[in-house]
């Protein structure tokens, strides 16, 4: 066991800005060489989210799942466990919420809405519980099991959408809609912004308080920083990391519940999008610091919405931005090495 | 009999990626970027073959070069710069995933019908391929099927019966001791990580050249992650990895079979089979597996005490 296993805390902004500048610069040269209008491309990426009300709302809607999945990755990371199963946990949450929203139709909103959210959170936690149990009981690496559960979840989602409550009118694997009372209320009517963002921000705050201000959170961080030392001080190391995974699963499940109850109002195949990748990116860029996760997640949501606009209007593949983000991540990580010397 | 034939065909990416993971792991570098490297290998392998007018060898070489570059970055960041192996590996996974699609889109653009390359031809082994049954099952395959089996044998001999192989084992078990015996730990780590990633890139290139004749975003379907599991089952030993790959390939072929013939089981459940089977096997075996003692940890010769 290495003596220190956690990422260094987010330090001053200079290395971040340098990394962003270098990555965007390199990608810009690349795009220019291919004959694209770089200035227009970059202004589209950076400004789409702020120019119109629609852009703002779209960004906030993207921000919610990215934030929650980033938390789902970052909380276990505090115990130095890698939850790469956020996608499957989100899908499990979406399946659970959709099932509750369909089965409990007829109940008043005050009963069905909490039930839908709880079902999503519970299903996500349950989905993470199997890898957590395998880790606790048999020591199986969570890097493997969490990611394998993603592939299992695709089958579950497809099964529920085509065999459970299929919407036969849709051309895509989709369930029938959840009860109208099960939908999250809107904060803004047009363009629609649902109340899920409050749930997400609330969860982000609660998790940060839990990890940084409670005894259990301290034990969690101690386990991640130096498992052997933590064990010698009587911290139940063997139990903490699996529980952190389950907590991560619950957060991802909440994301799934919000996608169903707030955005799609049904279980729809493809609900997971590429949130998992973005969330790993956010977690690593934020150096596992839960307080830094929300602003970084917001920045990533801005880039993602902008990149999609750029693809629509300029035919530049959206993956350009992913590569840039990957480069930023590498440069930011490299800056640690420089700082250590 | 065709079942075994199909298993032999399906074995290849698992063997190549598994042995590639094993090589780096034996030196203590735990590569977790397989899925990204395989995707990029599939993409550039396809593009190399497509842009050279259907020359599959060009595609394979390109995939190996690009895979090797991933390995070089992984080795430099972990061995020289002492960055955390999982963090770097996940970053490379992310970049590989993005890069594979980006390169394909930039080179091919958006088309209604995907461009195609030829698929690998079978090369019957002279003489042996005429054997009844056995010839059909084992000796009429594409070149990479033979290569995967031969590679496993070569790696076995190298690892257990040559001096560099024993030195490599020492590096993964106890780099301090290896270092004090004059073995260059860093060189070992670089060489095996680069060579291993070249194999992983080739494993990716195999997919479009055998299954689809084109590149699609979901082409790897977790085979990179499964290859990590495979390496654990195989106890980081070449011969057992070959055996484990047989199991993985058999499950994959079986899942495909049941899906096509349909036996009343929902096909979604069948599609989960390889992943569920992997986890089921891992449960009883994981604790007893032999893993290189220094796997996933960086060696810093200036830090004397490595707890």
HADDOCK unambig.tbl for C-alpha pairs under 7 A between the chains (distance, minus, plus):
assign (segid A and resid 1 and name CA) (segid B and resid 307 and name CA) 5.82 0.50 0.50
assign (segid A and resid 2 and name CA) (segid B and resid 307 and name CA) 6.26 0.50 0.50
assign (segid A and resid 3 and name CA) (segid B and resid 307 and name CA) 6.75 0.50 0.50
assign (segid A and resid 134 and name CA) (segid B and resid 283 and name CA) 6.74 0.50 0.50
assign (segid A and resid 138 and name CA) (segid B and resid 283 and name CA) 6.21 0.50 0.50
assign (segid A and resid 138 and name CA) (segid B and resid 286 and name CA) 6.48 0.50 0.50
assign (segid A and resid 138 and name CA) (segid B and resid 287 and name CA) 5.99 0.50 0.50
assign (segid A and resid 139 and name CA) (segid B and resid 286 and name CA) 6.91 0.50 0.50
assign (segid A and resid 139 and name CA) (segid B and resid 287 and name CA) 6.42 0.50 0.50
assign (segid A and resid 140 and name CA) (segid B and resid 286 and name CA) 5.92 0.50 0.50
assign (segid A and resid 144 and name CA) (segid B and resid 225 and name CA) 6.65 0.50 0.50
assign (segid A and resid 144 and name CA) (segid B and resid 229 and name CA) 6.74 0.50 0.50
assign (segid A and resid 145 and name CA) (segid B and resid 279 and name CA) 6.82 0.50 0.50
assign (segid A and resid 148 and name CA) (segid B and resid 275 and name CA) 5.63 0.50 0.50
assign (segid A and resid 151 and name CA) (segid B and resid 272 and name CA) 6.66 0.50 0.50
assign (segid A and resid 151 and name CA) (segid B and resid 275 and name CA) 6.94 0.50 0.50
assign (segid A and resid 152 and name CA) (segid B and resid 272 and name CA) 4.95 0.50 0.50
assign (segid A and resid 152 and name CA) (segid B and resid 275 and name CA) 6.66 0.50 0.50
assign (segid A and resid 155 and name CA) (segid B and resid 268 and name CA) 4.60 0.50 0.50
assign (segid A and resid 155 and name CA) (segid B and resid 269 and name CA) 6.20 0.50 0.50
assign (segid A and resid 155 and name CA) (segid B and resid 271 and name CA) 6.61 0.50 0.50
assign (segid A and resid 155 and name CA) (segid B and resid 272 and name CA) 6.13 0.50 0.50
assign (segid A and resid 156 and name CA) (segid B and resid 268 and name CA) 6.98 0.50 0.50
assign (segid A and resid 158 and name CA) (segid B and resid 268 and name CA) 6.71 0.50 0.50
assign (segid A and resid 159 and name CA) (segid B and resid 268 and name CA) 5.99 0.50 0.50
assign (segid A and resid 277 and name CA) (segid B and resid 94 and name CA) 6.68 0.50 0.50
assign (segid A and resid 317 and name CA) (segid B and resid 102 and name CA) 6.48 0.50 0.50
assign (segid A and resid 317 and name CA) (segid B and resid 105 and name CA) 6.69 0.50 0.50
assign (segid A and resid 319 and name CA) (segid B and resid 98 and name CA) 5.47 0.50 0.50
assign (segid A and resid 319 and name CA) (segid B and resid 101 and name CA) 6.85 0.50 0.50
assign (segid A and resid 319 and name CA) (segid B and resid 102 and name CA) 5.27 0.50 0.50
assign (segid A and resid 320 and name CA) (segid B and resid 102 and name CA) 6.47 0.50 0.50
assign (segid A and resid 322 and name CA) (segid B and resid 98 and name CA) 5.62 0.50 0.50
assign (segid A and resid 323 and name CA) (segid B and resid 95 and name CA) 5.73 0.50 0.50
assign (segid A and resid 323 and name CA) (segid B and resid 98 and name CA) 5.69 0.50 0.50
assign (segid A and resid 323 and name CA) (segid B and resid 99 and name CA) 6.29 0.50 0.50
assign (segid A and resid 326 and name CA) (segid B and resid 91 and name CA) 6.51 0.50 0.50
assign (segid A and resid 326 and name CA) (segid B and resid 94 and name CA) 6.49 0.50 0.50
assign (segid A and resid 326 and name CA) (segid B and resid 95 and name CA) 5.25 0.50 0.50
assign (segid A and resid 330 and name CA) (segid B and resid 91 and name CA) 7.00 0.50 0.50
assign (segid A and resid 337 and name CA) (segid B and resid 81 and name CA) 6.56 0.50 0.50
